[in-house]
Amino acid sequence: MKHLLATAGAILALGTAAPAVAQGMPAPPPSETTTITGTVVDLSCKFTHNLTGDGHRMCAQVCADQGVPLVILGSDGQVYLPVGEGMPSAGQNARLRDFAEQQVRITGQVFAAGDSKVILITNVRRA
């Protein structure tokens, strides 16, 4: 019985890493939960045409519906690429669409991705 409880405890302790290990994937790098403030923008219009603001909101939503990624342009100037949990991950446009061209506060785990950052979103709300 004692051995069974110890084994169960070990399995629970590995709970978050178990799916990755089971799929032969490495464990994710360490990260802390962080809250960032920024604006949800569509990647194409913002950075290729400099379109932004309330007047561009509907266009950003249409672009998101067409698959153009919505990203968070942080108040620190950093671009945060949103990702979802799970393997394979799912795009986050549906989750962010209602916030297009608006200020948000997003909580999640932030990871370095070259010159950008990736955020695994756990909570998003208007700022």
N, C-alpha and C positions, 0 to 999 in steps of 0.2 A: 504494500500500500504506500509506504514511504517513497519507494522508488517510482511508483506511478505518479504521485504528486509532484516529485522533482522533475520528472519528464514532462508533465503537463505544464509546469511553470516555465521550463526551458522553451517549450513550443510557444507559449504565450509571449515570452520575452522576444522571440524572433519573429513574431507575427507580422511586423511591417516589412521585414527583409525576406520572409519566406517566399512570397510570389516571385521576387527577383531571383532568389537562389534557385527556386524550382524551375525557372525558365533559363537558368544558366547565365543570368545577367548580373553584372556587378552591382553592389549596393550603391545608392546615390551618394554624392559627396556631402559632407556635413553642411548644414545650413540652419540659420535661425529664422524664426517667424519674424517678419518685418512688415510694417505698414508704410506704404508710399502714397504720396499725393501726386496727382497728375491729370492729364486730359486724355480721354480715349479718342484716338485719331485713326483714320484709315491710312494705311501705309502708303498707298499709291498717291492719292491726292495731296496729302500733306507734304511729302518729300519730293514729288516730281512736279507739282503744280502750285505748291504753297497755298492750297485752299484749306481754310480752317474757319471755325466759329459757328455761331448759331445758323447763319445763312447757308452753311454747308452741311448741316446736320442730316437732312434727308438724303443728300447725295452720298454721304458717308454710310448711311444705312443701306442704300441700294448697292453700293460697292461691297459692303459686308455680305449682303445676300448673294452676291455674285462670286464670293470666295476671296475677295481681297482682305488680307488679315487686318484686324483691328489690333492696335498696339497701345500701350500707355506711354505717353510722353511725360516723363516725370517732371515735377517742378524743379528738380536738380538738373534738367537737361538730358538726362539719361533715357534711352529708349528701352522699355521693358517689353519683352515678347511673352505673352500669356500662353501657358500650356495647362492642360488638364491632367488629372490623375489617370492612372490606368495604362495598360499596355494592350493595344496601341493607344496613344493619347488621342483625344478628340480636339478639334479646333474650338476656340473660345468665342467666336463671333456671336453665336446665339446668346451667350451669357452677357456679352458686352454691348450688344446692338442698341439696347434702350439707353445706354450711357454715351452714345456717340457724340463727340464734340462737347462733352460736359466734363467738369471737374469731378474726380472721384477719389475716394480713399480705398485702397486695396490692401488687404492683408494676405500674406502668403509667404512661401519660402522662396528666397531669391538665390539664383545661381549665376555665376559668371558664364558668359557665352561670347568669347572674343571681346570685342569692344562694346558689346551690348550686354544686357542681362535678361535672364529668363525668370518669370515669376509663376510659381504654381499657386494659383489663386484659391484661397479658402473663403474669402469674404470680399464683396465689392458693394460700395454704397456711394451715394452722392456726397461730395465734400461740403 
